[in-house]
């Protein structure tokens, strides 16, 4: 089944009050943000979507797929749910090489694995400053390498049309490029974030307070420009981290970037 949209029907906040946002629709190819202070209910909203809740969670929200109630099999069988979740705390535990993992995953999805390894690794290496090789063992990958590999894997191999991202701001990857890659593959992307780079590159964002959806904000053209400038600064910071990581010395000229100086 092709998933063109998901609809979140509002429930109640943690005080038992009806959510101000009664209905939220996110369409295929859209990057949608979830923002709010710590403890505001962001992760619970993502959890409701991951579970395809039907009024059976504390929030009493209901999730519709293509305007319909998902069938029991889609809700109960993880293989049928077709929802991928990425977080900044994920790491690989399997004792196998990157190549072995990607081939195994491709075969499990019924895909021809020819050329798939090189394609995924190339995309992953575009997202991280720490190059990944196909013969690397999964268990030695850093956090940034693991996240970049999983983003590329979800984009190329996974048939999950819904991607839920839980705070990858400190994941050590090029975040702007990662979200654009996933959305460009026609996936529904929802991202929890405190990071202005990520929040402002979404088309819309829902504000969470006291466990409830309170407001939907449309990203303005000015905010998109701000996001681009912040993304340049973010990429520069990533390059600085890589220099320090590789034992290089920094000097004042290193901070003379167009994004910082405004030139």
Rosetta blueprint (number, residue, H / E / L):
1 X L
2 X L
3 X L
4 X L
5 X E
6 X E
7 X E
8 X E
9 X E
10 X L
11 X L
12 X E
13 X L
14 X L
15 X L
16 X L
17 X L
18 X E
19 X L
20 X L
21 X L
22 X L
23 X E
24 X E
25 X E
26 X E
27 X E
28 X L
29 X L
30 X L
31 X E
32 X E
33 X E
34 X E
35 X E
36 X L
37 X L
38 X L
39 X L
40 X L
41 X L
42 X H
43 X H
44 X H
45 X H
46 X H
47 X H
48 X H
49 X H
50 X H
51 X H
52 X L
53 X L
54 X E
55 X L
56 X L
57 X L
58 X L
59 X L
60 X L
61 X L
62 X E
63 X E
64 X E
65 X E
66 X L
67 X L
68 X E
69 X E
70 X L
71 X L
72 X H
73 X H
74 X H
75 X H
76 X H
77 X L
78 X H
79 X H
80 X H
81 X H
82 X L
83 X E
84 X E
85 X E
86 X E
87 X E
88 X L
89 X L
90 X L
91 X L
92 X L
93 X L
94 X L
95 X L
96 X L
97 X E
98 X H
99 X H
100 X H
101 X H
102 X H
103 X H
104 X H
105 X H
106 X H
107 X H
108 X H
109 X L
110 X L
111 X L
112 X L
113 X L
114 X L
115 X L
116 X H
117 X H
118 X H
119 X H
120 X H
121 X H
122 X H
123 X H
124 X H
125 X H
126 X L
127 X L
128 X L
129 X L
130 X L
131 X L
132 X L
133 X L
134 X L
135 X L
136 X L
137 X E
138 X H
139 X H
140 X H
141 X L
142 X L
143 X H
144 X H
145 X H
146 X H
147 X H
148 X H
149 X H
150 X H
151 X H
152 X H
153 X H
154 X H
155 X H
156 X H
157 X L
158 X L
159 X L
160 X L
161 X L
162 X E
163 X E
164 X E
165 X E
166 X E
167 X L
168 X L
169 X L
170 X L
171 X L
172 X L
173 X L
174 X L
175 X H
176 X H
177 X H
178 X H
179 X H
180 X H
181 X H
182 X H
183 X H
184 X H
185 X L
186 X L
187 X L
188 X E
189 X E
190 X E
191 X E
192 X E
193 X L
194 X L
195 X L
196 X H
197 X H
198 X H
199 X H
200 X H
201 X L
202 X L
203 X L
204 X E
205 X E
206 X E
207 X E
208 X E
209 X E
210 X L
211 X L
212 X E
213 X E
214 X E
215 X E
216 X E
217 X E
218 X E
219 X L
220 X L
221 X H
222 X H
223 X H
224 X H
225 X H
226 X H
227 X H
228 X H
229 X H
230 X H
231 X H
232 X H
233 X H
234 X H
235 X H
236 X H
237 X H
238 X H
239 X H
240 X H
241 X H
242 X H
243 X H
244 X H
245 X H
246 X L
247 X L
248 X L
249 X L
250 X L
251 X L
252 X H
253 X H
254 X H
255 X H
256 X L
257 X L
258 X H
259 X H
260 X H
261 X H
262 X L
263 X L
